Amino acid sequence: MKRKTGPTRPPKTEQLPAPKRKGGALAPHTVAPHIDVSAAQQELRQRSQLLWEEQARPSRGPKPALRREDVVAAAISLADASGLSALTMHAVAERLGFTTMALYRYFPSKEALIDASVDAALGTPPERHGAYEGWRQEIRHWAFAKRAMLCARPWLAELPFVAAPHGPNWLSWHEAFLQTLADTGLSPEDMMDLIGLVDGYVRGSSDTAISLARARSQGVSDAEWAQAVGADLSRAVNDARYPVLSAILSSASGGTKSDAPLPTRGGRMRTMDEHFEFGLGRVLDGIQCYMDSLGAP
């Protein structure tokens, strides 16, 4: 006698939530892109290793027609002339007179070439000459040197804020800064946090100077650049949307002119170095107050 069987049920499957209605229509499902984190981490490790490893030179056979240093120098010259966007493998190869494929023998990707170019462009901080002048003056020297380097390579400011390998020169700027605080009695944690504080000020307050350096690299004169920036600032005067800014820019002591990028102080035109010095002084004042609260020398 045969057993009765009911209708066969389909295997249970995981159901997607019902799509929500938006404006009377069904909203399409969106699928988050899959990111292979392990592959991204592996790529960063490989790029970092390439940035730090010593490149062995063959002791026998013909001398290589090209060196990694040559590739990096060509990449930096392109970026200096036309910005970071100009730094491509094809453009670098063309400048050197080689094929693009030839460059991949030295750098496996454009990103690896940018890593090496950035670290080379950073250079090393100037060495101290003479006696130690105290932490405040030494940090001032460091800050002005870092600002000068950034203005010399305005394309460094175009780098995206993403995880990237950091090379020997990048760490040398850290080491130079930490040496200024080595005898202050500050904790290691405080010393590392102060790097971010001072470096953040240097980068942020150098935007105007970097803008001028970029304009110069594109053939714009200082006067033309100042007129453009001054004209934009002057737009705030008598504009109801900017009441406080308008009052400052039209005042006798802190006003601005259509051909000047910076408001005056005490009715006197200031240079960008003076503007930078004022802000840096307030940062150093804050560090001094913090050190005083700890009883540091």
C-alpha positions as CSV (number, residue, x, y, z in Angstrom):
1,M,0.0,0.0,0.0
2,K,1.4,3.3,-1.1
3,R,1.9,6.1,1.4
4,K,0.3,9.4,0.5
5,T,2.6,12.2,-0.1
6,G,1.8,15.9,-0.1
7,P,3.0,18.3,-2.6
8,T,6.8,18.7,-2.8
9,R,7.9,21.9,-1.1
10,P,10.8,23.8,-2.7
11,P,13.9,24.0,-0.6
12,K,14.0,26.9,1.9
13,T,16.1,29.8,0.6
14,E,17.1,33.1,2.3
15,Q,14.7,35.8,1.2
16,L,15.8,39.4,0.6
17,P,13.8,42.0,2.4
18,A,11.1,43.5,0.4
19,P,12.2,46.6,-1.4
20,K,10.9,49.9,0.1
21,R,8.7,52.1,-1.9
22,K,9.9,55.6,-2.7
23,G,7.5,58.0,-4.4
24,G,5.1,55.2,-5.2
25,A,7.8,53.2,-7.1
26,L,9.8,50.2,-6.0
27,A,13.3,51.3,-5.0
28,P,15.9,49.0,-6.5
29,H,18.1,46.9,-4.3
30,T,21.6,48.2,-3.8
31,V,24.5,45.8,-3.3
32,A,27.5,47.0,-1.4
33,P,30.7,46.5,-3.4
34,H,32.9,43.7,-2.1
35,I,36.3,44.9,-0.9
36,D,39.1,42.4,-0.4
37,V,40.7,43.9,2.7
38,S,43.5,41.3,2.8
39,A,44.5,42.0,-0.8
40,A,44.6,45.8,-0.1
41,Q,46.7,45.2,3.0
42,Q,49.0,43.0,1.0
43,E,49.4,45.6,-1.7
44,L,50.3,48.3,0.9
45,R,52.9,46.0,2.5
46,Q,54.5,45.3,-0.9
47,R,54.6,49.0,-1.7
48,S,56.1,49.7,1.7
49,Q,58.8,47.0,1.2
50,L,59.7,48.4,-2.2
51,L,60.0,51.9,-0.7
52,W,62.4,50.7,2.0
53,E,64.4,47.9,0.5
54,E,67.9,48.5,-0.9
55,Q,68.0,47.9,-4.6
56,A,70.9,45.5,-5.5
57,R,73.0,46.5,-8.4
58,P,74.3,43.8,-10.7
59,S,78.1,43.4,-10.3
60,R,78.5,41.7,-13.7
61,G,77.1,42.3,-17.1
62,P,76.3,45.5,-18.9
63,K,75.4,48.6,-16.9
64,P,71.6,49.1,-16.8
65,A,70.4,51.8,-19.1
66,L,68.1,53.1,-16.5
67,R,68.1,53.4,-12.7
68,R,65.2,53.8,-10.2
69,E,66.6,57.2,-9.3
70,D,66.3,58.3,-12.9
71,V,62.7,57.3,-13.0
72,V,61.9,59.1,-9.8
73,A,63.7,62.2,-10.9
74,A,61.7,62.3,-14.1
75,A,58.4,61.8,-12.2
76,I,59.2,64.6,-9.8
77,S,60.1,67.0,-12.7
78,L,56.7,66.3,-14.3
79,A,54.8,66.9,-11.0
80,D,56.8,70.1,-10.4
81,A,55.9,71.4,-13.8
82,S,52.2,70.3,-14.1
83,G,51.0,68.9,-10.8
84,L,50.3,65.4,-9.5
85,S,47.9,64.5,-12.3
86,A,50.7,64.7,-14.8
87,L,52.6,61.9,-13.1
88,T,51.7,58.9,-15.2
89,M,53.8,55.9,-16.2
90,H,53.4,56.8,-19.9
91,A,54.5,60.5,-19.4
92,V,57.5,59.4,-17.3
93,A,58.5,56.8,-19.9
94,E,58.2,59.4,-22.7
95,R,60.4,61.9,-20.8
96,L,63.1,59.3,-20.3
97,G,62.9,58.0,-23.9
98,F,61.8,54.5,-22.8
99,T,58.7,52.4,-23.3
100,T,56.1,52.3,-20.6
101,M,56.6,48.6,-20.1
102,A,60.3,49.2,-19.4
103,L,59.4,51.2,-16.2
104,Y,57.5,48.2,-14.8
105,R,60.9,46.6,-14.3
106,Y,61.6,49.2,-11.6
107,F,58.1,50.0,-10.3
108,P,55.2,47.5,-10.4
109,S,52.5,50.2,-10.5
110,K,51.9,53.9,-10.8
111,E,51.2,54.0,-7.0
112,A,54.6,52.5,-6.2
113,L,56.2,55.2,-8.4
114,I,54.3,57.9,-6.6
115,D,55.3,56.5,-3.2
116,A,59.0,56.8,-4.2
117,S,58.5,60.2,-5.8
118,V,56.8,61.6,-2.7
119,D,59.5,60.4,-0.3
120,A,62.2,61.8,-2.6
121,A,60.4,65.1,-2.9
122,L,60.1,65.5,0.8
123,G,63.8,65.4,1.2
124,T,65.4,65.5,4.6
125,P,65.0,68.3,7.2
126,P,68.0,70.7,7.4
127,E,70.6,69.7,9.9
128,R,71.1,71.8,13.0
129,H,74.1,74.1,12.9
130,G,75.3,75.5,16.1
131,A,74.1,75.0,19.7
132,Y,70.6,73.9,20.7
133,E,68.4,77.0,21.0
134,G,65.6,75.7,23.1
135,W,62.6,73.7,22.1
136,R,60.5,76.7,21.1
137,Q,63.1,78.2,18.6
138,E,64.0,74.7,17.3
139,I,60.3,73.9,16.5
140,R,60.1,77.3,14.8
141,H,63.1,76.4,12.6
142,W,61.4,73.0,11.9
143,A,58.1,74.5,11.0
144,F,59.6,77.1,8.6
145,A,61.7,74.4,6.9
146,K,58.6,72.1,6.5
147,R,56.6,75.0,5.0
148,A,59.4,75.9,2.6
149,M,59.5,72.3,1.4
150,L,55.8,72.2,0.9
151,C,55.9,75.4,-1.1
152,A,58.8,74.1,-3.2
153,R,56.6,71.1,-4.1
154,P,53.0,72.4,-4.2
155,W,51.8,69.1,-5.8
156,L,52.5,67.3,-2.4
157,A,49.4,69.1,-1.2
158,E,47.3,67.3,-3.8
159,L,47.9,63.9,-2.3
160,P,44.7,62.2,-1.1
161,F,44.4,61.5,2.6
162,V,44.5,57.7,2.4
163,A,46.6,55.0,3.9
164,A,49.9,54.9,2.1
165,P,53.4,53.7,2.7
166,H,55.8,56.2,4.4
167,G,59.4,56.2,3.6
168,P,62.7,57.1,5.2
169,N,62.5,60.9,4.5
170,W,59.0,61.1,5.9
171,L,60.3,59.5,9.1
172,S,63.3,61.8,9.1
173,W,61.0,64.8,9.5
174,H,59.4,63.1,12.5
175,E,62.8,62.4,14.0
176,A,64.0,66.0,13.6
177,F,60.8,67.2,15.4
178,L,61.1,64.8,18.2
179,Q,64.7,65.8,18.8
180,T,63.5,69.3,19.6
181,L,61.5,68.0,22.5
182,A,63.9,65.3,23.7
183,D,65.0,67.2,26.8
184,T,61.6,68.7,27.8
185,G,60.5,65.9,30.1
186,L,57.3,65.4,28.0
187,S,56.0,61.8,27.8
188,P,56.4,59.9,24.6
189,E,52.7,60.1,23.9
190,D,52.7,63.9,24.3
191,M,55.7,64.2,22.0
192,M,54.0,62.2,19.3
193,D,50.7,64.2,19.6
194,L,52.6,67.4,19.3
195,I,53.9,66.3,15.9
196,G,50.4,66.2,14.7
197,L,49.5,69.5,16.3
198,V,52.4,71.5,14.8
199,D,52.5,69.7,11.4
200,G,48.7,70.2,11.1
201,Y,49.2,73.9,11.6
202,V,52.1,74.1,9.1
203,R,50.1,72.3,6.4
204,G,46.8,74.2,7.0
205,S,48.3,77.7,7.3
206,S,50.5,77.1,4.3
207,D,47.5,76.8,1.9
208,T,47.8,80.4,0.7
209,A,51.6,80.2,0.2
210,I,51.2,76.8,-1.6
211,S,48.5,78.3,-3.8
212,L,51.0,81.1,-4.8
213,A,53.7,78.6,-5.5
214,R,51.4,76.6,-7.7
215,A,50.4,79.7,-9.6
216,R,54.0,80.6,-10.1
217,S,54.7,77.2,-11.6
218,Q,51.9,77.9,-14.1
219,G,53.3,81.2,-15.2
220,V,51.1,83.4,-13.1
221,S,52.8,86.5,-11.6
222,D,52.7,87.4,-7.9
223,A,50.7,90.5,-8.7
224,E,48.2,88.7,-10.8
225,W,47.7,86.1,-8.1
226,A,47.3,88.7,-5.4
227,Q,44.8,90.6,-7.4
228,A,42.7,87.5,-7.9
229,V,42.7,86.5,-4.3
230,G,42.2,90.1,-3.1
231,A,39.2,90.5,-5.4
232,D,37.6,87.4,-4.0
233,L,38.0,88.6,-0.5
234,S,36.6,92.0,-1.4
235,R,33.4,90.4,-2.5
236,A,32.5,89.9,1.2
237,V,32.5,93.7,1.9
238,N,28.9,95.0,2.2
239,D,27.5,91.6,1.6
240,A,24.8,90.8,4.1
241,R,25.7,87.1,4.2
242,Y,29.1,88.0,5.8
243,P,28.5,90.7,8.4
244,V,31.5,90.1,10.6
245,L,34.0,89.4,7.8
246,S,32.7,92.5,6.0
247,A,33.3,94.6,9.1
248,I,36.9,93.3,9.5
249,L,37.8,93.7,5.8
250,S,36.5,97.2,5.6
251,S,38.0,98.4,8.9
252,A,41.0,100.8,9.1
253,S,43.2,98.4,11.1
254,G,42.4,95.0,9.5
255,G,41.1,95.9,6.1
256,T,42.0,94.5,2.8
257,K,42.7,95.8,-0.7
258,S,41.7,94.4,-4.0
259,D,45.3,93.6,-4.9
260,A,46.3,92.0,-1.5
261,P,45.7,88.4,-0.4
262,L,46.0,89.2,3.4
263,P,44.1,91.6,5.6
264,T,46.3,94.2,7.2
265,R,47.3,94.3,10.9
266,G,47.4,97.7,12.5
267,G,46.8,99.2,9.0
268,R,50.1,97.7,7.7
269,M,50.3,95.2,4.9
270,R,51.7,91.8,6.1
271,T,53.7,89.2,4.3
272,M,52.7,85.6,4.3
273,D,55.8,84.8,6.5
274,E,54.5,87.3,9.1
275,H,51.0,85.7,8.9
276,F,52.5,82.3,9.4
277,E,54.8,83.5,12.2
278,F,51.8,84.9,14.2
279,G,49.8,81.7,14.1
280,L,52.9,79.6,14.9
281,G,53.6,81.7,17.9
282,R,50.1,81.1,19.3
283,V,50.6,77.3,18.8
284,L,53.9,77.5,20.6
285,D,52.2,79.5,23.4
286,G,49.7,76.8,23.8
287,I,52.4,74.1,24.0
288,Q,54.2,76.3,26.6
289,C,51.0,76.5,28.7
290,Y,50.6,72.8,28.6
291,M,54.2,72.2,29.6
292,D,53.8,74.6,32.5
293,S,50.8,72.7,33.7
294,L,52.9,69.6,33.9
295,G,55.9,71.3,35.5
296,A,58.1,70.6,32.5
297,P,61.2,72.8,31.9
